[in-house]
Amino acid sequence: MAPLHVALIMDGNGRWAQAHGLPRVAGHRRGADVVRELVESAPGLGIGTLSLYAFSSDNWQRPDREVASLMALFRAFLRRERRRCIKEGVRVAVVGRRDRLSAGLVREIERTEAATLEGSVLCLRICVDYSARDRIVDAANLMARNGDRGRDAFVRALGRAGQESDASLDVDLLVRTGGEQRLSDFLLWECAYAELLFVEQMWPEFGRESLSRAIDTFGRRERRFGAVPAMP
């Protein structure tokens, strides 16, 4: 079986922290530890691409202090994990707008992407200031300017709109933690035929075993892509 593309909506950090009498930022820090654990275990579970919804374009509406803490945490994560990613063969790609990020964070992103470019064990796509609707609109505008038509041209335009080369990767399994059951503007095109799994666990509780169970659930589903079931 080909390596899987698994997408994770990492929801529930703040609620987990509040339930434990901690500030919301403590939940985000614990969530970063979970990311490290899952990146280490993903290849062994048959995952070739892991897409994480770290910060949506709508998340700018959160309190300034929380946004600043998230951005500082993301920058520290990149700096701390870069050497480990190189060693483990993990290629890091950050997907989303960069014009609203600080110059220091953009530099850290560029350094990490350049340093891990040759990684072939796992592609780790971290979506920051990301909106699937905005990317679709940008791709449509590119097509209109170039006079392009068709799905293949759209996928290429989607990649150019996001400045990435793997925009055509269909998602096999999307998991959202935290109990909510919606996509929240995440990988709308790529999830056209994804299997969806919504779990009650908050993100800080979603570790290696949880991801393994999600893969097991995925393996029991029949994916027909519009066709009829195979005859026995």
N, C-alpha and C positions, 0 to 999 in steps of 0.2 A: 504494500500500500504506500502511496506517495505520502511524504511528510504533510502533516496537517497545518492549516492556518487557523489558529485559535485567537479569538478576540475577547478581551476581558474589560468589562465596565466596572471599574473599581469603586464601588459605592459603599458608603456606610462608615467611613473613617471617623467623621465628626460625631455621629450618633454612638459609635462604639466608645469613643472617649468620654462622652457625656454620661453614658451608662455606667462607666467605671469611675466617675467623679474626677475626670481629668480634663484639662483644656483640649479643645478641638485639635490643636497642633500636635498633641501627643498621639492622637489617632493617625494623623498623616505620617508621623515618624514611624509608627508601628507598621503602617501600610507600606512604607518604603522597604522595611525588612522583609515583608511578604513578597514583594517584587523580586528581591534577590533570591529568595528561596525558590520561587517558581521558575526564574530564569535558569537556575542550576538544574532543576528537575525536568524542564520541558523536553530537551532532546531525548531523554530516556523514555518519555511517554509518546514518542512518535511525532512531536511537534517540530516543524521546521521554521514556522513564522509565528511570532507572538506579538499581537497588537494590543497595546494598553491605552485605555482612555484616561489620561492623567489630568487633563484640564480642558474643558470645553470653552468655546468662545462665549457661551452664556455665563460661565463661572466668574467673569470679570464683575458680575453684579454682587459678588460676595463682599463682606467687609474688607476694607483695605488691609487691615492687619493680617487677616487670614490669607489673602492673596499674596502679600509680601512674604509670609512664612512659607507658603507653598512654593513660590519661585526660588527662595533661598534653599529650600530642601531639595528641589530639583537640581539646582546648580551643584550643591554639595554631593548629591547622588552621582551625578555624571563624573565629577572629579574623583570621587572615592572608588567608583566601580570601573573606571576606564581600564586600568591595568588588569583587573580580573577578567573583563570582557575580552581583551586581547588574548590573554592566556587560554581562555576557554573557547575561543573561536566564535564569539558573539559579535555580529555586526549590528551596530546601533544606528537607527535612522529616526530622526525626530520629524514628525509630520504635523503641519499646521502653519499658521501665520507666525512670522518672526518680527514683523515691524513694530509690534506692541510689546515685545520682550526687551529687557534691558540689554545694553551692549555687552556687559560682562557675561550674561547668560548665553547670548548668541555666540560669543567667542568659545564658551565651554562646549556648546553644542557642536560647533564646527570642528573643534579639536577632537572631540570624541568620535564624531562621524569619520573624520580623516584617519584617526588612529586605528579604528576597528574595521575599515573598509574591506579588508581581506578575509574577515571572519566568514566561515562557511558552515559552521555547526548549527547556528541559530540566527535568524534575523529578528531582532528586537525592535519593533516599531512603537515609539512613544508619541502619542498624539497630544499635542499641547497647543492651546489656542486654536482648537480644531472645530470645524463645522462642516459636516457632510453636505449640507445644502449650499453653503458658500462655495465649496469646491465644485459642485455640480454646475452652479451658475457660472463660475469662472471658466470651466471647461466648455460649456455651451457658448460662451462669448468668444473663446479662442476658436472654436469651430466656425462660428459665424464670420469671424474676420478672415479665416483661411479658406472659407468655402468648402469645408470638409463635411462629409456625411457618413452615417453608419455607425454601428457599435464599435468596431475596431478603432475607427478614428476618434470616437468619443473616449475610449479607454486611454488612448495615447494622449489626448487633450487633458484628461483627468490627471495623468501622471505629470504632464507639464505644469498644470495648475498647482500641483502640490510639490513640484520640484523633486519628484522621486521617480525611480525607475520601476517600482513593483506595484503600481496602482492597480494593475490588472489581476492581482491575486484575490481570487474569490475566498471568502471566509467559509470554513467548514463548520465551525462551532463558535457561537457567541454565548458567553456566560456573563450574567449580571448578578452581582452580589447585592445584599442590602434589602431584598424583598420587593423592590419596585419591578414593574413588568413593562418596560418601554425601552426603545433604542436611544432616545435622547440625542438625535442628530449625529449618530455615530456610524460611519461606514455604510451608509444607506445603499449605495450602489453595490459594494462588495458583499453585502449580506443578503442579496436577492434570494439565494437558495441556502443560506446558512441554517443549521439547526440551532434553535434558541433554547437556552436553559436559564431559568431564573431561580435563584436560591435565596433562602432567608438569611444565611450567614452574612455578617458584616465583613467588609474586606479584610480587616486585621485578623479575622478568624479563618480566612480562606487560605490554607497552606497546601503543602505538597499532596497530602492525602485527599484533600477536597478536589484538587485539579485531577488527580488520578480517577476519582469517582466520576467526575464530569466526562472524562474521556471514555470510561466504561459505559456510561449512559449513551454517549454519542455512538459507540460501537454497536449498541442494540437497536438503533433506529434504522429504518429502511429509507434510503434516499432514492427517490424515483425521478426527480427533476421533471415532473409532468407526465412521465410514462405510466403505464399500468404495471401492477406487480408481476414479477416473473412467475410463470407457471411452474408448479412442482414437477 
